[in-house]
Amino acid sequence: MTSGISNNQADAGLESRHLLDVRDLATRFATAEGYVQAVNGVSFHIDEGEILGLVGESGCGKSVTSLSIMRLVPNPPGEITRGSVLFEGRDLQKISEREMRRVRGGSIGMIFQEPMTSLNPVLTIGRQITEAIEVHLDLKRASARNRAVEILDRVGLPDPRRRFDDYPHQLSGGQRQRVMIAMAISCNPRLLIADEATTALDVTIQAQILELLQSLCEEFRMALLIITHNLGVVARYAQRVAVMYAGKIIETGAADQIYSAPRHPYTAGLLSSVPRLDAAVGARLTPIEGEIPDLANLPPGCAFEPRCRWAVDRCRAESPGLIHVEPGHDAACWEYERVALDLAANRQRS
């Protein structure tokens, strides 16, 4: 099964057997220097109960992709210029704003990057949770309060009945993150989007939050999109991985495929720059040399070409789309076979 979807496939029709099916999504921002193409033809899917990791360095377009799915890109200066977002068979790009408000928080929940700025400082955490419950589940105030306390207890917030009336500033970072999760799952969503949900937390709390998200997915058959730059998070929790670079998905496949045999030079570079417990004593990390490209002035060929040691003339002239390299595994690289052979030879030597 191919994770990437070509433009021809996307144009052929809008039927989909996936819970979420993003096709050829593009979002740009107007700046003083011109348009910045933050998301440029992104395609991926998520099935019911599945955990997909969307990985890439800061500025590659991960968060803008999630905001585009939820239709939360500020306009101006942002603009979704093309593509479709099929959720349960409906194209979210074509429904009314009133219908979209029913989807947000109801069918799709979202955990934002920084809970201190995402939570309203002048409302109690309880009121912020019950507000969504009253709207989406049509419950009265007392019933909504009981459900909110139950959800806060489920996400591991200590003494939830007392904490219900606390304000965000009275909670620790980990507790605020649990409140954000409680808000996101309070209305039984089919899909949860976690955008760098553990970035500001210490390692111990990160592990607790991620274990919680995984258990919630298993309990409620909820799909989860984990957006992160942390490859360790993806390796432990995601079944499939999509790697982004310069606004595009450049490799996608099962997690074990990506980690054991990457086919894109950028993915290989990310993996070689991460510390490994099984590395030889004295082994040094290999950083990715060069700088990320200017999204307002991308090269005509592959965006990674200036940093790639496998680049050939074709890479400088023509940008590759996702190429099917093996079942369930796609990579946007003209030289993916040579990349695989070289990496395999390096593993044998080491």
BAKE-990741 format. One record per atom (N, C-alpha, C): y, x, z; residue in one letter. Coordinates in steps of 0.001 Angstrom, whole numbers, plus 500000, padded with zeros to 6 digits. Each point is the difference from the previous one (the first is absolute). Example, Ala and Ser with C-alpha at 12.3 -4.5 7.8 and 13.67 -1.06 7.14 Angstrom:
2
494310513190507800A
501190499110500000A
501200500900500000A
501050499650499280S
501190500820500060S
501090499230500730S
END
This chain:
350
498803500856500000M
501197499144500000M
501237500884500000M
500916499754499102T
501192500821499869T
501111499448500858T
500629500874500814S
501085499559500866S
501293499848499232S
500259500893499035G
501212499927499210G
499880498921498951G
501133499389499650I
500024498943499009I
501030500364498951I
499589500057498772S
500924500375498936S
500967498870499722S
501098500311499279N
500980498986499654N
499377498915499136N
499078500383499100N
499364499007499143N
499184499008500808N
499291500523501009Q
499238499110500876Q
500928499073500766Q
501109500541500481A
500936499193500784A
500589498882499163A
500225500274498702D
500609499003499136D
498995498962499516D
498689500300500164A
498986499122499441A
499922498664500729A
500417499934501230G
499944498759500767G
500193500296501461G
500207498950500808L
500299500198501406L
498845499591500914L
498821499728499443E
498867499703500857E
499570501264500736E
499592499850501247S
499557501161500777S
498972499557501023S
498988500845500207R
498996499706501018R
500285500753501288R
501112500717500068H
500363500757501190H
500951499194500889H
500027500312501279L
500944499334500897L
501432500335499598L
500285501294499822L
501301500451499516L
499771500861498762L
500734499707498948D
499856500737498745D
501404500321499475D
500409501240500186V
501326500451499552V
499846500624498624V
500807499544499044R
499854500446498624R
501338500457499427R
500063501261499626D
501134500583499270D
501335499707500696D
500035500140501303L
501193499691500783L
501029501120499871L
501252499634499738A
501079500986499846A
501251499513500731A
500578500898500789T
501216499690500760T
500969501159499879T
501261499703499762R
501006501051499877R
501204499679500877R
500802501043500252F
501212499861500795F
501181500578499223F
501107499290500032A
501216500479499344A
500724500967500934A
500338501180499507T
500744500998500766T
501176500489499171T
500844500811500619A
501148500551499281A
499566500900498854A
498799500597500111E
499495500893498950E
499165499266498964E
499825498693500145G
499172499229499086G
498859499329500734G
499062499475499256Y
498873499295500612Y
498953500983500503Y
499472499715501198V
498888500752500571V
498764499115499932V
498976500439499279Q
498770499230499836Q
499072500308501164Q
500161499252501090A
499242500271501223A
498526499634499866A
499708498926499281V
498626499582499715V
499898499816498497V
499005500635499388N
499985500090498537N
498614499673499440N
499710498705499875G
498732499584499410G
498815500121500934G
500154499578501243V
498934500116501000V
499002498846499866V
498711500341500003S
498923499000499952S
498912500365501014S
499586499039500789F
498865500183500909F
499560498623500485F
498842499937500655H
499540498732500548H
499406500209501387H
499913498900500752I
499359499991501312I
499129498756500069I
498783500165500493D
499088498874500158D
499997499501501441D
499448498830500214E
499937499405501335E
499267500936500964E
500610500239501159G
499390500823501034G
500029501487499731G
500622500429498915E
500003501409499627E
501205500722500587E
499837501302500252I
501106500850500438I
500288501002498890I
501213499931499458L
500441500905498944L
501093500889500546L
499877501309499790G
501026500945500405G
500887500365498823G
501306499805500142L
500975500403498989L
500696501251500528L
499746501141499345V
500364501302500541V
501003500704499091V
500877500777500613G
500941500817499230G
501088500524500907G
500727501011499499E
501049500597500808E
501217499092500059E
500933500304500893S
501206499191500154S
500771499950498684S
500463498807499635G
500780499836498787G
499196499721498752G
498671499831500141C
499177499793498794C
499967498541499556C
500480499076500845G
500047498593499605G
499065499086500765G
499330500507501041K
499034499189500746K
500660498786500652K
501056500251500768S
500654498907500722S
500670499020499051S
500585500504498916V
500636499107499024V
498939499118499342V
498808500531499800T
498907499191499467T
499699498824500925T
499898500276501308S
499704498921500953S
501135498983500050S
501236500465499968L
501142499080500010L
500050499175498722L
499582500593498887S
499968499267498733S
498942498907500038S
498852500296500598I
498943498988500138I
500526498809500789I
500744500284501060M
500521498944500874M
501317499406499516M
500500500515498886R
501306499585499448R
501113500162501034R
500016501173500624L
501014500329501001L
500903501148499546L
499925500370498735V
500870501046499472V
501430499459499946V
500960500677500659P
501377499500499986P
500590500030498589P
500557498878499566N
500566499889498650N
501403499430500070N
501057500783499631P
499929501412499622P
499792500880501243P
499676501301499766P
499917500746498738P
498616499988499370P
498985499427500684G
498645500052499482G
499705498876499036G
498998500220499132E
499634498984499013E
498546500227499572E
499188498953500123I
498636500047499471I
500090499659498518I
499682500959499147T
500253499844498565T
498807499473499215T
498784500184500500R
498839499474499282R
498782499993500922R
498929499412499505G
498745500000500732G
499687498663500646G
498789499895500504S
499557498792500698S
499315500393501293S
500085499109500984V
499342500183501297V
499179498746500256V
498718500062499649L
499127498839500165L
499406500003501399L
500263498945500750F
499427499837501332F
499314498651500055F
498690500022500233E
499194498778499987E
500210499215498710E
500182500730498898G
500123499373498683G
501408499610499601G
500971500102500922R
501381499646499663R
500836501250499789R
500864499976499021D
500895501119499755D
501222499849500911D
500091500878500998L
501093499908500973L
501354500293499376L
500016500630498832Q
501270500276499330Q
500582498749499346Q
499196498950499876K
500452498812499269K
500198498773500873K
499598500069501259I
500172498836500862I
501416499970500554I
500426498856500532S
501353499855500524S
500161500784501304S
501245500232500391E
500261500701501255E
499507499180501192E
500082498692499901R
499497499144501081R
498493500166500156R
499267500034498873E
498552500222500061E
499691501395500520E
500820500981499610M
499763501376500429M
500185500134501503M
500901499253500575R
500186500045501457R
498769499470500726R
499266499093499364R
498761499523500602R
498916501060499937R
500044500838498953V
499018501075499858V
500271501102501017V
501277500416500118R
500363501045500955R
499753499524501431R
499208500759500718G
499714499644501382G
498900498969500138G
499728499238498921G
498935499028500032G
498720500576499405G
499998500144498673S
498817500532499316S
499982501524499976S
501186500619499985I
500108501458500007I
500877500422501176I
499430500827500876G
500770500558501111G
500392501429499696G
501091500461500603M
500461501364499744M
500474500660501282M
499526501235500202I
500443500822501122I
500930501058499422I
501248499993500434F
500990500907499436F
499975501353500712F
500691500975499385Q
499911501385500458Q
500468500208501420Q
501161499496500347E
500600500300501297E
500224498715500785E
499176499723501013P
500099498730500711P
501323499799500719P
500656501072500452M
501254499828500741M
501092499425499108M
499988500360498719T
501004499464499086T
499520498723499311T
498692499729500027S
499476498798499356S
500018498799500940S
499925500243501311L
500075498912500969L
501460499668500297L
500269498722500216N
501359499557500321N
500306500338501462N
501023500829500269P
500242500442501374P
500525498909500927P
500499498885499446V
500597498963500857V
499057498824500225V
498782500073499478L
499007498955500239L
498816500598500758L
499412499219500882T
498810500475500702T
498864500170498989T
499032500848500344I
498885500203499079I
499204498711499829I
499933499209501073G
499272498736499920G
500624499054499001G
501330499906500035R
500681499083499074R
499832500457498559R
499990501320499786Q
499851500502498638Q
498611499705499437Q
499006499925500878I
498655499659499537I
499851498490499820I
500486499225500960T
499824498539499915T
500788499401498842T
501085500642499615E
500793499485498878E
499147499895498736E
499229501055499721A
499130499984498818A
498863499001500171A
499448499925501204I
498875499085500250I
500440498548499809I
501186499658500498E
500497498626499864E
500209499631498537E
500494500973499209V
500281499723498586V
498713499892499184V
499103500984500160H
498840500079499111H
498809499176500470H
499831499820501326L
498859499245500515L
500394498614500490L
501307499697499947D
500505498674500371D
499567499611501416D
500181500947500941L
499673499740501395L
501274499742500803L
499879499214501058K
501125499769500897K
500229501230500869K
501157500048500679R
500421501184500749R
498946500442501021R
499441499070500767A
499037500368501043A
498713500558499392A
499508499354498949S
498784500482499338S
500232501351499345S
501195500165499413A
500332501272499365A
500066501118501031A
500525499684501191R
500072501004501063R
498593500422500425R
499122499033500164N
498630500329500403N
499320500886498955N
500214499675498731R
499387500815498950R
500604501400499995R
501312500115500196A
500643501316500005A
499460500863501135A
499840499415501181V
499448500746501139V
498571500443499690V
499242499115499381E
498615500329499628E
499966501169499009E
500893499985499012I
500040501077498994I
500461501310500634I
501000499936500890L
500465501212500680L
498889500617500837L
499206499146500624D
498863500503500756D
498959500610499061D
499813499385498836R
499011500495499034R
500375501374499463R
501290500280499841V
500418501304499475V
500175501041501108V
499655499630501231G
499967500980501073G
501308500240500722G
500932499046499962L
501243500157500766L
499719499635501455L
500272500918500940P
499703499712501410P
500816498822500531P
499361499171500814D
500649498867500656D
500829499175499001D
499376499445498969P
500754499350498920P
500813498790500442P
499533499266501026R
500748498817500421R
501353500392500587R
500042501124500733R
501282500461500542R
500846500674498919R
499344500782499141R
500720500725498951R
500577499062498941R
499499498786499927F
500466499024499013F
501519499858500026F
500611500074501175D
501438499790500137D
500790501305500018D
499346501126499701D
500703501285499925D
500710500148498658D
501014500868500002Y
500705500359498763Y
499432501315499458Y
500171500270498704P
499406501206499413P
500322501296500735P
501245500125500510H
500384501261500645H
499258500232501325H
499353498968500517Q
499260500134501253Q
498570500501499783Q
499604500194498754L
498639500413499680L
499985501438499483L
498859500642500142S
499808501336499430S
499765499890498496S
499982501151499318G
499780499990498558G
498662499400499622G
498954500375500720G
498680499453499722G
499924498509500261G
500683499538501062Q
500003498573500309Q
500768499216498941Q
501118500562499519R
500749499325498925R
499155499894498732R
499224501053499722Q
499144499950498822Q
498941498911500141Q
499475499833501200R
499025498929500228R
500649498628499823R
501255499870500398V
500723498743499787V
500154499729498504V
500327501044499222M
500124499845498557M
498674499542499390M
498897500570500476I
498684499591499503I
499736498540500375I
500346499632501245A
499804498618500441A
500787499033499118A
501241500348499662M
500802499161499111M
499338499869498638M
499479501112499495A
499440500026498647A
498711499186499890A
499194499948501081I
498709499305499923I
500026498626500662I
501143499598500534S
500065498782500810S
499643498743499209S
500175500033498692C
499744498806499184C
498752500142499130C
499097500884500424N
498720500194499306N
500161500349498520N
500695501081499675P
500201500355498593P
498692500449499342P
499917499833498691R
498864500515499238R
500151501487499725R
501257500463499947L
500298501396499687L
501044500521500977L
499777501212500499L
500949500667500881L
500445501298499345L
501304500204499903I
500568501234499454I
500576500805501150I
499471501205500205A
500462500881501077A
500727501180499377A
501325499968500047D
500818501026499364D
500341501091501013D
499287501126499933E
500216501121500933E
500046499481501431E
499015499189500357A
500036499271501273A
499874500891501221A
499544501241499833T
499781500862501165T
500814501292499948T
500935500099499068T
500720501264499774T
500743500488501243T
500661499100500717A
500845500410501127A
499251500095501320A
498676499852499970L
499222499976501236L
499260501312500205L
499679500307501274D
499220501209500247D
498559499780499554D
499246501088499911V
498687499967499375V
499050499024500700V
500019499980501320T
499102499123500745T
500293498533499711T
501277499636500018I
500386498612499728I
499717499653498546I
500212500960499076Q
499673499764498594Q
498553499560499849Q
499093500735500656A
498575499688499898A
499704498601500543A
500642499641501108Q
499782498679500592Q
500454498898499039Q
501174500181499390I
500544498998499087I
499100499851498773I
499553501114499453L
499163499951498798L
498632499379500287L
499432500326501153E
498738499375500380E
500183498492500171E
501148499611500550L
500304498589500171L
500087499299498646L
500708500602499051L
500134499401498671L
498631499853499330L
499173501011500127Q
498675499944499394Q
499169498879500617Q
500051499867501317S
499213498952500661S
500506498610499638S
501320499850499826L
500557498711499610L
499556499616498590L
499939500992499115C
499532499733498634C
498554499517500014C
499171500644500809E
498589499609500079E
499845498619500627E
500814499717501010E
499876498733500718E
500457498815499162E
501105500174499262F
500602498885499277F
499773500063498486F
499176500960499514R
499774500187498568R
501329500150499271R
500898500728500616M
501343500200499479M
500037501292499187M
500628499969498843A
500185501215499210A
501181500783500567A
499951501320499858L
501045500856500562L
500427501042498978L
501295500075499769L
500596501057499182L
500697500966500941L
499427501203500157I
500600501029500854I
500852500912499121I
501287500031500266I
500914500874499267I
500329501186500894I
499683501197499547T
500144501168500870T
500077501279499179T
500518501059500629H
499919501343499411H
498926500821500707H
499321499385500964N
499005500687500816N
498607499833499402N
499484501054499393L
498689499924499365L
498875499810501013L
500195500465501227G
498990499810501028G
499807498531500331G
501091499245500040V
499926498563500257V
499175499318498921V
500280500347498760V
499309499370498872V
498519500355500006V
499677501267500288A
498608500441499982A
499169499232501019A
500594499669501130R
499232499351501071R
499886498488499805R
501035499359499464Y
500035498543500050Y
499900499289498648Y
500376500621498903A
500049499299498714A
498697500114499230A
499610498909499340Q
498851500055499092Q
500390500570498634Q
501213499644499551R
500505500516498731R
501381500599500204R
500381500878499074V
501264500726500101V
500737499923498667V
501314499810500072A
500870500111498829A
501069501036500341A
500120501034499178V
500943501093500242V
501214499811499094V
501208500044500598M
501239499820499237M
500758501305499875M
500667500151498847Y
500892501140499787Y
501092499558499034Y
501244500206500389A
501158499703499148A
499965498584499446A
499668499037500858G
500057498600499611G
498780499465499301G
498966500835499792K
498803499562499292K
498754500252500836K
498963499199499751I
498673500291500567I
499356501019499073I
499650501162500557I
499463501075499167I
498498500219500223I
499429499386501039E
498549500054500182E
499582498871500924E
498861499409499709T
499497498932500842T
498480499975499941T
499386499671501127G
498544499957500062G
499531499799501419G
498690500012500181A
499429499919501347A
500427501216500807A
500149499821501307A
500497501094500839A
499123501238499895A
498669499821499975D
499137501172499921D
500121500709498655D
500267499248498927Q
500225500624498696Q
501265500851500009Q
501070499442500529I
501286500699500011I
499907501268500841I
499358499918501149Y
499974501142500907Y
498992501066499581Y
498895499588499405S
498980500985499628S
500245500605498625S
500596499224499084A
500186500506498635A
501268499439499374A
501178500429500474P
501245499513499393P
500096500443498549P
500604499159499162R
500127500328498585R
501446500217499571R
500950499736500872H
501408500260499666H
500489501206500789H
500740500912499368P
500483501194500702P
500833499703501240P
500756498918499983Y
500814499661501174Y
499108499601501173Y
498987499182499742T
499062499621501054T
499294501226500556T
499565500881499099A
499350501239500441A
500937500836500846A
501279500045499627G
500987500748500773G
500226499410501374G
500047498670500088L
500150499348501301L
498833500355500916L
498793499928499453L
498818500267500814L
499926501462500443L
500427500907499145S
499925501421500350S
501082500410500990S
500983499149500206S
501075500322500946S
499799499355501364S
498841499361500194V
499694499336501275V
499009500861500784V
500249500261501289P
499043500775500811P
498643499305500076P
498931500797499958R
498644499463500066R
499242500662501144R
499224499200500729L
499214500536501103L
498856500876499506L
499533499756498763D
498885500771499477D
500445501212499175D
501305500309500033A
500499501140499235A
499534501310500631A
499882501030499168A
499586501314500492A
501064500577500924A
499583500821500945V
500938500641500915V
500983500867499201V
501273499815500265G
501010500776499301G
500441499411498681G
499387498886499584A
500376499374498730A
501424499470500085A
500747500190498915R
501399499578499967R
500148498746499153R
500974499186500398L
500300498802499223L
500704500392498709L
499812499189498962T
500629500259498701T
501033498921499736T
501287500312500125P
501024498980499775P
500159499691498511P
500592498838499709I
500362499658498625I
501360500617499720I
500055500912499081E
501253500683499706E
500921499111499170E
501289500343500016G
500977499244499221G
500585498837500761G
500802499207499318E
500707498884500615E
499620498702499309E
500143498894500750I
499734498683499399I
501059499727498933I
499656499267498949P
500944499768498902P
501102499024500376P
501090500081499266D
501108499065500144D
499621498712499282D
499877498899500742L
499569498741499403L
501015499443499018L
501233500482500066A
501012499573499038A
499960500820498721A
499204501072500006N
499947500877498834N
498594500593499876N
499020499136499763L
498618500438499915L
499738500739498684L
499093500974499998P
499658500701498766P
499289499072499025P
499978500327498707P
499370499115499013P
498494499890500139P
499354501026500526G
498557499980500159G
499584499613501395G
498981500662500506C
499505499740501351C
501025500466501020C
500301499155500986A
501004500348501008A
499567501165500867A
498687500232500112F
499498501092500837F
499888501318499234F
500214499975498706E
499785501186499164E
500730501255500486E
501278499923500440P
500677501229500442P
499334500673501203P
499170499284500750R
499372500550501197R
498497500251499803R
499502499775498790C
498560499970499752C
499510501284499340C
498961500628500564R
499455501227499422R
499013499716498873R
499650498736499797W
499094499643498900W
500759499461498781W
501320499944500039A
500785499350498954A
499831500675498639A
499942499169498937V
499948500478498615V
501153499342499242V
500145500340498732D
501123499484499207D
500034498473499984D
498846499371499922R
499961498539499958R
500604499394501266R
499813500655501134C
500547499501501271C
501522499978499976C
500602500959499307R
501454500073499931R
500597498981499036R
499173499496499081A
500516499111498963A
499633498537500208A
498896499744500683E
499462498644500062E
499506499693501408E
500465498886500542S
499595499605501351S
498699499209499944S
498959500424500718P
498719499287499943P
500012498747500861P
499319498969499537G
499723498858500848G
498733500269500785G
499562499029500783L
498752500171500745L
498821500045499025L
499186501031500117I
498829500204499152I
498747499790500840I
499053499249499461H
498751499737500713H
499131501260499958H
499807500633501164V
499268501273500030V
498562499841500471V
499727498964500788E
498650499670500442E
500059498605500609E
498879499350500233P
500040498639500543P
500844499904501277P
501002499123499961G
500860499788501162G
501041501069500225G
500160500943499084H
500882501143500219H
500842500231498753H
501338499957500153D
500942500208498903D
501012501068500391D
500454500764499011A
501008501034500249A
500927500105498798A
501294500169500270A
500998500147498943A
500211501481499712A
499013500606499347C
500069501439499707C
499229500294498712C
500667500678499056W
499328500375498763W
498900501036500250W
500165500802501032E
499082501111500257E
499079499735501186E
499668498740500232Y
499215499670501198Y
498636500674500020Y
499389500210498831E
498689500659499981E
500124501464500420E
501042500677499524R
500200501397500375R
500344500123501476R
500775499059500510V
500326499985501430V
498719499904500828V
499114499072499618A
498750499809500739A
499130501247499954A
499886500642498832L
499175501201499861L
500549501150500835L
501317500202499966D
500612501092500761D
499843499794501497D
500208498759500452L
499870499721501428L
498559500179500459L
499049499580499168A
498590500176500362A
499643501487500073A
500517500795499072A
499748501448500018A
500604500652501237A
501195499543500384N
500643500555501199N
499194499669501259N
499435498786500049R
499205499633501171R
498741500865500094R
499399500287498862Q
498788500825500000Q
500317501427500466Q
501153500528499584R
500378501373500398R
500308500077501480R
500564498903500541S
500375500025501423S
498810499647500888S
END
